[in-house]
Amino acid sequence: MRKIKKSITHEQDQKDVFENINHKSTILNKEQVKKRNAANKDYSKDLNRVVGGGRHRVYLGKNASDRKGTIIRIWRYLDNYRAVFILVVASMAIATMLGGLLPYLFAKAIDNFIVFDYTAAYTVGAFIVIFAVLNSIIRFIGRYSMTIISQKTVARIRKDAFDRLQLLPVKYYDDNLSGDIVSRITNDVDLISAVLSQFVLELINSSIMLVFSLVMMLVINWGLALIVIVFVPFMAIFTMKIGKITRKGFVAQQKFLGALNGIVEENTSGLKVVKLYGTENEVIDEFIETNIKLRNAGYKAQVYSGFIMPVIMFLQNFIYVIVVAIGGLLKISGRIAISIGDISAITQYTRSFIQPISNLAQLFNTLQQGLAGAERVFTLIDEPNEYVNDGEEEAKHLKGHIEFKNVTFGYVPDTIVLKDISFNAEAGKTIAIVGPTGSGKTTIINLLNRFYDVNEGEILIDETNITTYKKDSVRKNIGVVLQDTSLFSGTVKDNIMYGKLEATEAEMIQAASLANAHDFIERLPQGYDTEVFEGGNNFSQGERQLISIARTILSDPDVLILDEATSNVDTRTEFKIQESMRTLMKNRTSFVIAHRLQTIRNASKILVIKDGELIESGNHSDLLHLGGFYYDLYTTQFKDLVIE
Amino acid sequence: MSSLLKTLRYTLKYWQYILISLVAMTLNVVTGFVVPFLMVRIIDNAIPNEDYDLLWQTGGLMVIVALFGLVLAIINIYSSQKVAMWSIADLREDLFRKIQSLSFTNVDKFKTSRLITTATSDIARIQQFFSMLLRIIVRAPLMFGIGLFMAIQTSLALSNIFYASLPILVLTIVVVMIIATPRFMKVPKTVDGLNKASLETANSPRVIKSFVSMEQENKKFNAANELFRTTNTAAEKVMAVAEPFIMMIFNLTLAGLIFLGAYFFKDGTLLEVGTGLPKVGILMAFSNYSMQILFGLLMFAMIMIFMTRAIASSKRIIEVMEEVVDLQNCDDCVDDFDIKGQIEFRDVSFAYGKEANEVLRKISFKVEPGERIGIIGSTGSGKSSIINLIPRLYDVKSGAILIDDINVKQYNIASLRSQISVVTQTATIFSGSIATNLLQGKKNASIEELQMASDKAQASEFINQYDDLYNHEIMQKGTNLSGGQKQRISLARAFLRNPKILILDDSTSAVDAQSEASILKEIEQLSNNMTTLLIAQKISTVSQMDRILVLNNKGSIDGYDTHENLMKNSKVYQEIVLSQMGGEADA
């Protein structure tokens, strides 16, 4: 406790050092910045793992906050296979006991040999054969069943997590990194899997073995058994102590490893800048420094954790000797009836008694990690579903009249992003939204799709409040082409068909042609059947955008939203798409966010948004005559060409 | 295998520790057999003869041997881990140095992500291998060998048991490996499938929700989930059979010893010569030996599985280590020089990789010192290639690039690059502080210089909002900054250097229009003693430059002139203007 306090104040000191700096006149050097950043760093992700292998496992992360609740929930999933689970527990218990009887039988045989009773020895041998075979068969039944039910249970938890994920509001995705979301469904669920397959079996095995060996020792000779038991507290204390030290070592190692991998990642992916600025040597020096720290920390951690095995082995041997010596003494003195076989049996049981103690300590690490993982998965499953309190009305077809009435909105309660916005979009007209980055353009689109709901005011579609409709029915009728388009795995065809699963081949190709995507798709080695990898990384951003435009054309929505839809298409290609875009926008209400003049100029209404407020609205010539913000924007961005 | 040996060479530097570790390990394994061996004396001699002295002596000896074993094990840990950690640190350093020295042709060949995995995951696996090497991997064969030797020494008769159990165990292991390996090999692929399915949803919730295709995504995921489950279960099933079966072999060996013991007690081989008493101690010791021998064999099998993975990793490491860096500094470079900023391309052709298509074809143009040149062309027209060639990130395929009439290949690379600032398309920012990033442009710059450069890059506005100003923390990859902020920092870094040549590769794309205009104005002022090359998508940006280089999509020049003249002469330029302005350009 005292030590912990000390380390906290130490870190505090370091933070304070940096608090009294006059940043106006001082530049912290690299070393100082590193120290400060390290003091502020959140290591929880780096530490959220079990390190070391086999007997040296140590879990470094935080424990689940509600261990009992988490265990109960895992148990509830297992409950579907209650009969099988009982079979597993029973068979593992029986198998362990059968296995536990073998040293006793072997000892009996020894005693038989001493009195030259070969028939009895043969019988014992036969029993060993029978028990060994039975033990393995029963153990196999337990393991095999557990493998099947644990895999099924885990698949079920994973399915539940994913199903819930699909029902979560967009806010959840905006608030969490995609890597973290994926990790909950994959890695964290795997941790539960480890608990089910390893922990359950090992727990039964080790605890039964522990108790059974103890009972056998007591039955054979309680005096010798007591000697063995005397050592238990030493073992326990040692295991705990070394566990703590090892943990500390591994924490340090993990931190340096994180730092080193950070250096590698940054300077490899940023190699171009490293070379252009000639900082190779600096970077290498930084690497060497951290590398040495990692080496020294890793050495310590490995050495400490390496102590566990030999010390336990020594203790086993030591107790073994004590048992043999004292047993021999008792035997020779003849005061207590003890056979050579008994001594042999007790030495064997000593081993099978001590082994589980260290096993159980290691198992605890697996359990803790598993529970922490399970808790993260369950928090995902418990996230509120966005369809609770969904509207009742099914919007089969939208005419496309959209009205914002005094809409105020913020992603977080205190920061308002849109302030009292009101406008009207007539059915079938094109509305352009213009404004600096971060002004709230995309937010309007988020509200239209009900990815978020307004704080104040209301949005009407065809004179009906948007919340009256079922969310999905509104979304189905609004087509969106986004700035960053990632494609789905499958073929190019699958991706276009995503817009309308029941579309025919001809419709699909027509949509692609309209989007100007047909030509480049045809040139692909497998045409429309070309595979899409890694979210479409085998296509250029422009090509991806064309595919996503085709997808939206195919879906034939009533309302269209284009959020910088052609920003990554090069200008010549864009020119070619314009025509099809115009066809697409004809007779549908369309909202367009764009940098480029062409689209903006032809809009029937332009909304100018700045700092969350609607400052100007009207058509192109209205706004130019107004001479306000739009005029400024227009003239700075396009001045040379305006002069012409 | 040869690559694994090559990584193993790194351990040889610490041969003293290897030696200590091996000796300690061997002796430690021996002590593991000596303890049961000594026990035979107690059981077969001391107890039947009621010899207290022998009992105490042997008991004491056993404790000493056990203690000796402990000390040896600890020595082994210290020395083996010293070798492992020190040699892996050496290897890691060499690999990192190598990566930093690679040319971009090399990097393109390997791919950045692959280099990172090699330097992190593959190294981690080799570290694990090194760390196990002198502790477990060497132990298994020693246990097996020394155990067998001790067993035969103790009783040739009882050693007959190994004629049965060893072949059966070996056969079992081989069969298990043959069945299990392909099954386990399938698992990682299905894990990928699972990752892919969830990553898709995590990355594009907006698309999925607006097409209301949740069910379809669920179906995809369920398919992946089921495939993973069945594949994984199929693999685990093998282990569920193998483990109890191997256990059975161990236990049946025990039974076998009893039958074998009975046979040799009967025929007198195992009876004490003088007293005629049965040597049961030997039987007890033997049960211990045989378990250790069989265990050693089993461990050996598990190591083999581990080795195959280590070999794969070492192959990837050695591949990088042995890569020949194709871009070398010249032998008699011009070292001490100040460039004026004249650039000339003479018939330059260039391709990424030997077999790749040419992205630049016979390009020739000249830029005078202080000139501001815009570069425009459609995607893939080779704009970025042009600027990659000037600071010699790549070498030309044919033709020559001259700076101040001297071929770039004749300059010392580091000195050449130190006089050029390139601002890349995606701003690369490093973890640390704003200042540590800026200072890459000029070491030891004063705070005033930082302020000046930031002003020019329009970065001061947001930097001044931080309490800790230039000391503000930047997270890895600059995740706590917006795209526009990152671009401004990377611009400021370039300005700080006061370069003779400034190259901007579409590096204001995420900056708003007004700031961009101010940045361009700054560049105009600097251009008395600085040549500027600027790639941009927007006509409005390049049209302000002195001259504009227009590239067509075949990698050749379509025009190199002022905006006004290009409007008349360059078809590509006209097309671009048209697409950006709609009908307006004709007006």
Interface residues (C-beta under 8 A of the other chain):
Chain A: I21 H23 K24 S25 T26 I27 L28 K30 V33 K34 R36 N37 N40 G53 A95 G99 L102 F106 A109 I110 F113 I114 F116 Y118 A121 Y122 V124 G125 A126 I128 V129 F131 A132 V133 N135 S136 I137 R139 F140 R143 Y144 M146 T147 I148 Q151 K152 V154 A155 R158 K159 F162 D163 L165 Q166 L167 L168 V170 Y173 S178 G179 I181 V182 I185 T186 S197 L260 N261 G262 V264 E265 E266 N267 T268 S269 G270 L271 K272 V273 V274 K275 L276 Y277 G278 T279 E280 V283 I284 F287 I288 N291 I292 L294 R295 N296 G298 Y299 Q302 V303 G306 F307 M309 P310 V311 M313 F314 N317 F318 Y320 V321 V324 A325 G328 L329 K331 I332 I340 I343 S344 P436 T437 G438 N449 F451 D472 R475 K476 I478 G479 V480 L482 T485 S486 F488 S489 Y498 G499 L501 E534 G535 S540 G542 S548 R551 S555 D570 T571 R572 T573 E574 F575 Q578 R596 L597 Q598 R601 N602 L633 T636 Q637 F638 K639 D640 L641 E644
Chain B: N28 G32 V35 M39 I42 I43 A46 I47 E50 Y52 L55 W56 G59 M62 V63 A66 L67 G69 L70 A73 I74 I77 Y78 Q81 K82 A84 M85 W86 I88 A89 R92 E93 F96 R97 I99 Q100 S101 L102 F104 V107 T112 L115 I116 A119 T120 Q127 Q128 S131 M132 R135 V191 L194 N195 K196 A197 S198 L199 E200 T201 A202 N203 S204 P205 R206 V207 I208 K209 S210 F211 V212 S213 M214 Q216 E217 N218 F221 N222 N225 E226 F228 R229 N232 T233 E236 K237 M239 A240 V241 E243 P244 F245 M247 M248 N251 L252 L254 A255 I258 F259 G261 A262 F265 K266 L277 P278 V280 L283 M284 S287 S378 T379 G380 P391 L393 A414 R417 S418 I420 S421 V422 T424 T428 F430 S431 G432 S433 A435 T436 L439 Q440 G441 I447 L450 D467 D468 L469 Y470 N471 E473 Q476 K477 S482 G484 S490 R493 R497 A510 D512 A513 Q514 A517 Q537 I539 S540 S543 Q544 H563 E575 I576 V577 L578 S579 Q580 M581 G582 E584 A585 A587
